[in-house]
Amino acid sequence: MSTTVARHHPPSSLSDSDSSDSDSTTQKPHHHTDFSNTIFQSYLQISNLDHPDLTKIQSFLTSSRAGALSCLICLERIRPTDPTWSCSSRCFAVFHLLCIQSWARQSSDLSSLRASTRGADAQTATWNCPKCRIEFPKTLIPKSYYCFCGKVENPVHDPWVLPHSCGEICDRPLKYDCGHKCLLLCHPGPCPACPKLVKARCFCGGVVDTKRCGFKEFSCRKTCSKLLDCNVHCCGEICHEGECPPCRARGVYACRCKKVELERECCEREFRCEIPCERMLGCGKHVCDKGCHEGECGDCPLQGRRTCPCGKRVYEGMACDVVVPSCGGTCDKKLQCGIHRCPERCHRGSCVETCRIVITKSCKCGSLKKQVRSRSFFTF
């Protein structure tokens, strides 16, 4: 009968006689102890265990309890006394500390070599988590052994505490920056969603309800009814996350110059027709060459200060109907290559489209160089 009681009580309730030399043989595999109830105790006081965020933690606990936790680098079993490192970014996989240090150094050295070959900065070298492939900078190569929550360096192994855990409250900030902290004991895997009850509004703001803090964003399943960008119509979608969709109400709308009216969706109510403006400008000699527009056409662009085609010589007070002469100098405008300038004499119209000057260019990775025309791209 006494054996049955000792099996069902938690480790903290065992008497001194249970840890004696005579019983140590029967209770040798301490790492098989079920730590679930102890770790989840604070969480269970305000929530229940049937929660998707707890699944990953439970799988780690099961592996640890069964002695099946293995390092994915050396494929050896991770013993309770082995220094470890766990990826805290995505996969939360656990590795031997020495294995991940060797992996990270080799990966970052290879990354530095590739960067220097391309002519890039070798200081930007990175290494990846062996499982989820998340990138870490070289400065984050693990140097010390910490517990899962990161508070205690070189945590002492205790047979009544989860291996690699400090046994204290995790206390890490929860996701979504809700202001609350993790209530579980120091644990592997991600922290679960915040279980505290808070008052929250639905996406459209029409309903206030009491929700778990980690799941406070919800839809009331009623019509959104927010005013859309047009400031005329309201959103007809069911209460939803994010911005409201563009207004699809149809109506008859005029173009900018008011010459054409078309039936269009409200979100596309502003449009330009294909009819040129052609209204007489203030000079009385030229018409507006702009396309469809609203408002005044403005002054004649040929009045006032004018220049020769290349822009070097300035003419003041020249009539707008007089053609500006060429200055006779070199054009000197930048060509499409963005490096060289037009060698032709001052001219009307666009400069030559193709730069014919030959220069030395590198391929994209920087390993090869070749002489090509300035306008060309070296891609092989």
Summary of the structure (lengths in Angstrom):
residues: 380
radius of gyration: 36.4
end to end distance: 81.1
largest distance: 116.4
contacts: 970
relative contact order: 0.07
helix: 21%
strand: 17%
